[in-house]
């Protein structure tokens, strides 16, 4: 009984105190994610451009670090400047041709899905003899493999919607999570208020 109360107390402490802004943010994510499904090409190119901006910023920061490091040897500064130039070059190339960048990133994602899916299936089947739970990992691995194959089969046209679709799906999943968390906090607050009223009676 004591452990149950302690677990309930720990769970309540992990919840945020206010639910209004959390609910609003969750609803906003759901709306943006839903629009993202219909505007997947726009979301894809926007995401790629943001990715390029991150590379440019990383290159500038690396350049500043190379100047401020004051390495006694030129080889030390050369490493900083080389990495900075590579970062900025990648960022510039992304901004010059975001469509080509999205095609390349999509192809890399497809290869990653196939690799991860194959590893999951292989590991799950090898653990089958040890009587471990293997059906779910095999199912997830097969889904990853099929997703990677579909992306490659529809490439290069998939390069214009895959990234936007994944970003929109992530927004929707996070939006639902925030909404559920906010409603749980609201319900928890209502229960606490009812307990306070009963105690006063």
N, C-alpha and C positions, 0 to 999 in steps of 0.2 A: 504493500500500500504506500509505504514511504517512498519507494523508488518510483512508483507511478506519479506521485505528486511532484517529485523532483524532475522527472522527465517532462511533465506538463509545464513546470515553471521554466525549465530551460528552453522549451519550444516557444513559450510566450516571449521570452527575452530575445529570441532570434528574430521576431517579427518587428517591423518598424513601428514607431509610435503613431504616426499620422498616415491616414489612408487616402485622403482626398487627392493630393498631388500624385500619389502613386497610381490611383485609378485613372486620373486624367492622362498621365503619361502612357499607361497601358492602352487606353482607348486611342490615343494619338498614334501609337505604334501600329495598332490594328488597322486604323484608317490608312496610314502610309503604306503598310504592307499590302493591303488590298488594292490600292491604286497602283502599287508597284507591279502587281501581276498583269495589269492591263498596259502598263508603260514599261515593260521589261527592257526594251532597247534603251530608253532614256536612262533608266536606273543603271543599266550595265555601263554605258558610256560615262555617266556621272561618277560611278564607283571607280572606274579606271582612271579618270582624271584626278580624283581624290588620292588614289594610289600614287599617281605621278607626282602630285604635290607633296606627299610624304617623302618620296625619294628626293625631290629637290631640297626640301627642308633638311633632310638627313645629310645631304651633300654639303649644304652650307654650314651646318653645325660641325661636320667633320673637318671642313676647311678651317673654321674658327679654332677648333681644337688643335689642328696642326700648327696654327700660328701661335697660339698661347702655350703650347707644350714646351717650346724652347728646347727642343732636343739638341744635345751636344753634337750628335752625328747627323749628317744629312740623310742617312738611310732611314732614321726614325721619322723625320718629317716627310720623306718620300712616301712612306706607307700611308700616312694620314692623307696626303694630297692625292695619292692614287685612288684610295677608296672614295674620297670626296668627288673626284672627277667622274668615277664610274657611276656613283649615285646620281649626280647631276645629269650625266649623259643619258641614263635610263629615264629620268624624269622628263628631260627635254624630248626624247624620242616618243614617250607616251603622249605628251601634249601635242607633238607634231602630227601623230597618226594614232588617235585613240582606238580606232576600229581595228587596226592591225595589232595593237597591244591587247585588246580584248580577245582577239582570235588566238593569240599566243597563250594568254592566261587560261582561256577556256580549254585549250588542248592540254595544258599542264594539269589542270584540274581533272580532266578525264583520265589522264595517265595515273594521277594520284588515286582516284576512285578505284580504278582497276587494280592497282598495286595493293591498296588497303583491303579491298574486297577479297582478292586472292589470298592474302596473308590470313585474313579472318577465317576463310573457309578451310585453308590448310591446317591452321592451328586447332580449329574446332573438330575437324575430322580426326586429327592425331590425338585429341583428348577424348575421343569417343570410347576408346578401349579402357580408359581409366574411369569410366562411368560418370563422367562429369556432364553438366548441362551443355549440350552442343547444338541443339536444334535452333535456338535463338541466334547464336553467333553465325551459324551457317546461313540462316535466313537473311540476316543483316548483310553478310558478306556477298550473297547472291544479288541482293538489291544494289549494293555498291558496284558490283561487276556489270549488272545490266544498265545502271545509270551511266557508267563510263562508256560502255559500248554504244548506247543510244547517242551520247554526246558526240562521240567520234563518227558514228554513222551519219549524223546530220550536220557535221562540220563541213564548211565554215559557217553555215547559217546559224548554227547553235551558238557561235561566238557572240551573237548580238542579243541573246536572251538568257543564256544560262546563268551568268553572274547576277543579272538583275533578278532572276527567279530565286536564286539562293539567298540573296540579300532580303528580298521581300518575304520569303519563308521564315528567315531568321527574325525579322521584325514582327511577324504575326505570332511566332512561338513565344518571343519575349513579351509581346503585348498581352497574350493570354496569361502568361505567368504573373505579370504585374497585376492584372485585373483580379485573378484568383487570390493573390496575396493581399491586395487591398480589401477585398470582400472578407477575407479571413480576419484581417485586423479590425474591420468594422464590426464583425460579429463578436470578436473578442472584447471590444470596447463595450458593446451592448450587454454582454454577459456580466462584465465587471460592474456596469451601472446598475443592473438588476440586483446583483449581490449587495451593492451598497445600499440600495433602497430597502431590501429585505432586512439588512442588519439594523437600519435606523428604525424599522418597525418593531 
